Amino acid sequence: MTIRIQARSEGRCRLVVDGNMTIYEAAADKPVLLEALRKARETEIDLSSVREMDTAGLQLLILAKREATSVGKIMRLTRHSPASLEVLDRYNLAAYFGDQVATVSRGRKKSRGGRAKRR
């Protein structure tokens, strides 16, 4: 996965996640995500280009939310891909993040093995 950081304005940034959020990428992407959260007062994470997500990707998002909340910062998930929605739905965690769910595609594909893939 690639995380592109797009600075918006003073204290705000937008991160665009492109690719997979799986166990294979999580260790490398954790410091990038946490550093972006550290620098901004408000962070938006755009999930529209997430093609595949497993529980390691979900744990990375939970960590980011927990870290932001612990220091009084705002973190939002936006433009949820079908793959990210499937994992959030599977573990009933959409309410935990408290974000309005906006999809980039109407269709969602069910998959097995703890991973969700985008059509």
N, C-alpha and C positions, 0 to 999 in steps of 0.2 A: 504494500500500500504506500501511497505517497500522500503526505499532508502538505498542502500548499497553504502558506500563511498570507492572508491578504489584510493588511492594515487598513482600517476604515477611517477612524478619527482618533483623537486623543483618548487613550484608555480603552479603546474598543478594537477587537480584531475578529476576523472571520477566518476559520480554518475550513478548507475543502478537503475531504477525505476521498481519494481516488484509488479504487482497487479493492483489495480484500482486507477485511479486519479479522484475521485468524491468528491462531497460535504462531504461525510462521512469521508474521510481521509484528506482533505485539511488543516483543522485547525491544526492537529497534525504534518503534514509533512512540513508545512510552515517554522517553525524555523529550522528544520534540513537542508532544502534546502538553506535558507538564510545564515546559519552559514557556510556551505560548500563554498558558493560563497564568503563570507567574507574572508575566509582563503586562497583562491587560486587566482592566477592572471588569470588563464585560467581554465574553467570548461566545461566538456563535460557531457551532460545528455543523457544517453542511454535509449531510449523509447521502445526497442524491446520486453520487457516483460509486457507492459501495456495492460491489458485485456479489460478494460473499462475506458472511459474518458467522463466527462461531462464538462459543462462550468466552474465549480469551478476548475477542474484540469487545464483547459486552462488558467484561470486567474492566477493560481499559476505560470505557465510557463511565462506568460506575465510579472508578477511581477519580476520574476527572471531575465528575459532579461532586463527589465527597470533598476533594481538595478545594474546589472553588467555594463550596458552601462553608467549609471550616474557616475560611478567612474573609467571609462576607462578600465574595465576588459572585457575579452572575455568569452562568453557563447555560446555553440553550442548544438543543439539537433541532436542526431544521431540515426541511426537504428530504424526509425519510425515504430511502429506496425501499423497494419491496423486500429485499434481503434483510435490511435492518429492521423493518417493521415485523417481519416474521419472527425474528429472534426476540424483539421486545414483547410481542404478543405471546410467544411461547412461554416466556418467564413472567408474564404479567407485570412488566416493569414500566410501561408507558407512563403511568401515574407517578412513579418514583421520580422521573425526570421532569414531570410537570409541564411539558411542552405541548403546544398544539401540534397535532400530527398532520403534516402536509406531505402527501405522496407525490412522487414524480411520475408514477405510472399507475394505471388503474388495476392491472392484473398482478396477482401474487402467486408464486409457485411454491407448493409444499415440497419439502425435501426431507431426507432421512439423515441420521447420523449427527445431529446437533449443529448442522450447518444450513444456512439458507442461501440460496442462489438467486440472483436477479435474472429475469427473462431477457 
